[in-house]
Amino acid sequence: MPPDGSPPDRSGTKYMFFLNNIRHQSADPQLTGRDVLGQGGFNPATDHVLIQVTAPGSHSVGLDERVDLTEEGRETFWAFASDRIFTFTVDERGYEWGARTISEAELRSITGAPEEKDFVLERGDEPDLVIDEGESADLGERGTERIRTVRATTVIIVNAEEKRVEGKRISFEALVKLAFENPPTGPNILITIDYGDGPPANPKGSMKPGESVKIKNRMSFDVTATDRS
């Protein structure tokens, strides 16, 4: 604050926010929901639902409700062509969303859940459902849906045998140990690894020592040891 006690001059300040992953700027630190939608070209605003991510948590913003862009961690918004708000919880924390479905990537983005955690949709009348990468959860089945996070375990196929591993990545060296009870060694031993049915980031390919890849359920690996002598 200036020495005379007057408010600081912020006339040239730009306040940043993100709407559907697109960066916007505003000269005004306080905007209405209508203003945010208008800057993104979502017109008429009355045809849309605006969601603010509060890290963690999310809630709907009314058209005439004001949001403060100076609050850290409150600058991310999502707009939906919708007239309905869907509610769900993740680990007992409440969220609102503007579409009937929410993807695993969107869940991870708005909750900040780390990669080594899985999202599990609780279902009372049938087995709970793990929401894998590339998949979505239906939020319109039974009112407020309940989702929890658990330490990720993944079933992969190594040389035609099922193996259960923790986490969402696996290294070359870990795969060798899974493939061979006593891994072959020696200067003339060449071990190769090829994989398929992987996640979108790496659907198929090969690995070298020291490398690791993202994994998903039922991803397959062929680990081969060749004696070049």
N, C-alpha and C positions, 0 to 999 in steps of 0.2 A: 504494500500500500504506500502511496506517496507520502512525504513528510507532513503535508497539510491535512492528512486524514481522508482525503477524497478517494473514491474508488479508482483502481488502476484503469488506464485507458486500454481497452481490448478491442478497439474499433477495427483493427486490422487482423484480429485473430480468426482463424478458420477452425471449426470444430468438425472432426471427422466421425463418420459412422459408416457401417456396412449394411446394405440391404440386399438380401439374396446373393451374398458374396461379392457384390459390386461396391466399390468405395465411392462415397459421396462426401461433400463438404458443405458446411453451413456457416454463415456469419453470425447466426443466432444460436446461443448455447441451449436454448429451450425451444423445442418444436412440438407441435401437436401430432397425433397419429396421422391426421389428414396431411400435414406438411410432409412427413416422412414418406408416405405413400405417393404424394404428388411429385416429390423429387425423383422418385424411381419410375415415374410414368404410369403408376397404377391408378388409372382413372376410369370411371368415377370411383372415388375412394369408398363409397358405400357398397361397392360390389366386392370388397376385399376385407380380409382379416389380417391384422398386423400383430406379429408376435415379437416380443423383446426377449433376448437371451440375457439372463442375469448371472450366469456363471458361478455356481450351477443354478439350475432352475430356469423357467421361462414362463411368461404370462402374456395374455392378450392386452393390447393397448387400444383404448377407445379412440374414436376419431377426434374428439375434442380434448382428450387427455394429454397432458404435457409430459414430455420426457426431458431429462437433463443430460445433455451430452458431455458435461464436465465430470460426471460420475464414472470413475474407472471401472472397466469391465461391463459397462451397460450400453456399449455402442454397436451391438450386433442385432439386426432385425431380419425377420422373414415375412414376406408378404404372400398371401394365398388368395386366389379367386374363389371365395367361399363365403357362406353365410353361417358357418357352424364352427364351434371350437371343440376340439377333442382333448380330453384330459387323461393323464397317466402319471404314474409315479415310478421313479427309479431309486431303489434303496430308500423308500419311504419319503423321498422328496418330491413335491408336486411339480408337474410341468403342464403346459398347455401348448397345443399345436393346431395348425390351421388346415390340416389334411387328414384324411382317414388313415393313411399309412405313413410310417416314418422308417427311413432306411437305417441300417446299421451304422453307416457313415454319419448320418445326421444325428443319431443318438450319441455317437462318440464325440461329435463336435460340440453339442450343446451341454453334455454332461462332463466333458473333460476326462472320461474314463480312459485309463492307459490301455495299450495294445494287449497286455497280458491278461486283461479281463474280458470275459464273455458276458453278453446280455442274454438273460433268460426270461421269456415271457411266461408268467404263471397262468396255468389253465386248470380250473377245478375239475372239469369233466373229462379230461384226457391228459396225457403226459405233458409236462412243461416243455416249451419250445426254445431251443437255442437259436438266436438270431445271428447267423453267420455273415461274414463279409459278402456284400452284394445282395443280401436278402433284406426284407422289410417286415415290420410288425403291423398287424391290423389293429387300429385303435378304436374301431367302431363296433366291436363284438358285444361287449357287456358293460357299457358305461366306462368308468375309470379303470383302465388296464393297469396291472401291477407288473413291473419289470424289476429284476434284481441283477446285480453283477456278481459273478463268481470267478474264481481263478480259472483261466482257460485251460482246458484239456482237449487234445485233438487226437483223433484216431487216424493214423496214416498207414499206408500199405508199403512195407519194405520187403522186397523180394518175395512178393505174394503172401506175406504174413502180416496180420494186423498188429500194430504197435500203438499203445496209448502214451502220449507225451504231454508234458506241461508246456503252456505258452503257445505263441502264434508264430514262432520262428524256430528253425532248426539249422544246425551247422553241419558242414561236411563231416567233421570228426565225430559228431554225435550219431550221424547216420551210419558211419562205418561200425561203430560200437553196437548199434542195433542190428546190423546185418550179419555180423560175425561174432560168435562167442569168444573166439581168440583171433582177432584181426591179424592177417598175414603181414609180415614185415620183411624188410630186406631191400637192398639197393636195386634189385631187379623187379620188385613188385610194383605194379601200376594199378591203382584203384580208380575207377571211374564211376560217376553217379549221373544218371539221367532221371528226369522226373516228368510227370504229366498230371493232368486234372488239378492243376494248382489254382490259386486265386487270381483275380484279374491282373494283379501286379506282376505275376510270373506264372502264366498258365502252363508252360512247359519249357524245358531247357536242360542244361547240364551244369554241374558244379565242380569247382576246383578246391583244393585244400585251402582252408582259411575263410571260405565263403559261407554265407548263410542265406536262407530264403524264407519268405513268408509261407505259411502252410495253412491248409484248411482240411476239414474232415474228408476222409477217403482219398486224399492226394496220394499218388503212387510214386515209389522210388525204386529204381533198379541199381543196385550197388554191385559192381563186378570187380573182382581182383584177378589180374593177369600177371603171370610170371614171364618176364621178357628174356630170361636167360636161355 
